[in-house]
Amino acid sequence: MRARDVRAILFCAVTTLILLIGSYVLLQSALISLALAAGWLAWLLTRPRMQRVIRRLRGEPDWNGYFRND
């Protein structure tokens, strides 16, 4: 796994936790906090970079040569 993949996964996890905790503190509603986090993850996980990270984690080859490690 590449360092940039680890950073992308950490960004996803940390920002989701910050959003969950922050929205719960501000809004005092677990359901709204979960809905906001789900929306954030739905948006974030559909970004091209995260799609590439997920593909690499599944073991699918990346044939397009984008972000090559030479």
DADA-V706962 format. One record per residue. N is the residue number from 1. RES is the residue in one small letter. PSI is psi in degrees with one decimal (999 if undefined). D_CENTER is the distance of its C-alpha to the mean C-alpha in Angstrom with 1 decimal. Layout:
n:N res:RES psi:PSI d_center:D_CENTER
n:N res:RES psi:PSI d_center:D_CENTER
//
This chain:
n:1 res:m psi:136.3 d_center:15.6
n:2 res:r psi:157.2 d_center:15.4
n:3 res:a psi:-36.6 d_center:14.8
n:4 res:r psi:-28.4 d_center:12.5
n:5 res:d psi:-41.0 d_center:10.3
n:6 res:v psi:-43.4 d_center:10.6
n:7 res:r psi:-39.1 d_center:9.8
n:8 res:a psi:-41.3 d_center:6.6
n:9 res:i psi:-42.1 d_center:5.7
n:10 res:l psi:-40.6 d_center:7.7
n:11 res:f psi:-45.1 d_center:6.4
n:12 res:c psi:-47.3 d_center:3.3
n:13 res:a psi:-45.7 d_center:6.4
n:14 res:v psi:-44.8 d_center:8.9
n:15 res:t psi:-33.6 d_center:8.3
n:16 res:t psi:-43.6 d_center:8.0
n:17 res:l psi:-41.7 d_center:11.1
n:18 res:i psi:-43.2 d_center:12.8
n:19 res:l psi:-44.4 d_center:12.5
n:20 res:l psi:-50.9 d_center:13.9
n:21 res:i psi:-46.0 d_center:16.6
n:22 res:g psi:-44.3 d_center:17.5
n:23 res:s psi:-32.6 d_center:17.9
n:24 res:y psi:-39.8 d_center:19.8
n:25 res:v psi:-42.0 d_center:22.1
n:26 res:l psi:-40.7 d_center:22.7
n:27 res:l psi:-15.9 d_center:23.2
n:28 res:q psi:37.4 d_center:24.4
n:29 res:s psi:117.2 d_center:22.9
n:30 res:a psi:-36.5 d_center:20.6
n:31 res:l psi:-43.7 d_center:20.4
n:32 res:i psi:-39.0 d_center:19.4
n:33 res:s psi:-43.1 d_center:16.8
n:34 res:l psi:-37.7 d_center:15.3
n:35 res:a psi:-41.8 d_center:15.6
n:36 res:l psi:-42.2 d_center:13.9
n:37 res:a psi:-39.0 d_center:10.9
n:38 res:a psi:-41.1 d_center:11.0
n:39 res:g psi:-42.4 d_center:11.5
n:40 res:w psi:-47.3 d_center:8.6
n:41 res:l psi:-37.7 d_center:6.2
n:42 res:a psi:-40.3 d_center:8.7
n:43 res:w psi:-46.8 d_center:8.7
n:44 res:l psi:-42.4 d_center:5.2
n:45 res:l psi:-8.4 d_center:5.2
n:46 res:t psi:0.2 d_center:8.7
n:47 res:r psi:146.6 d_center:8.7
n:48 res:p psi:-38.4 d_center:10.9
n:49 res:r psi:-45.2 d_center:9.3
n:50 res:m psi:-32.6 d_center:6.3
n:51 res:q psi:-40.9 d_center:9.4
n:52 res:r psi:-41.2 d_center:11.4
n:53 res:v psi:-46.0 d_center:9.4
n:54 res:i psi:-42.1 d_center:9.6
n:55 res:r psi:-43.1 d_center:13.1
n:56 res:r psi:-36.3 d_center:14.1
n:57 res:l psi:-33.3 d_center:13.1
n:58 res:r psi:-12.6 d_center:15.3
n:59 res:g psi:7.4 d_center:17.9
n:60 res:e psi:137.0 d_center:18.5
n:61 res:p psi:147.9 d_center:20.1
n:62 res:d psi:96.4 d_center:18.9
n:63 res:w psi:-9.4 d_center:22.3
n:64 res:n psi:-11.7 d_center:21.6
n:65 res:g psi:6.2 d_center:21.9
n:66 res:y psi:133.1 d_center:19.1
n:67 res:f psi:50.3 d_center:18.1
n:68 res:r psi:144.9 d_center:20.8
n:69 res:n psi:97.6 d_center:21.7
n:70 res:d psi:999 d_center:25.4
//
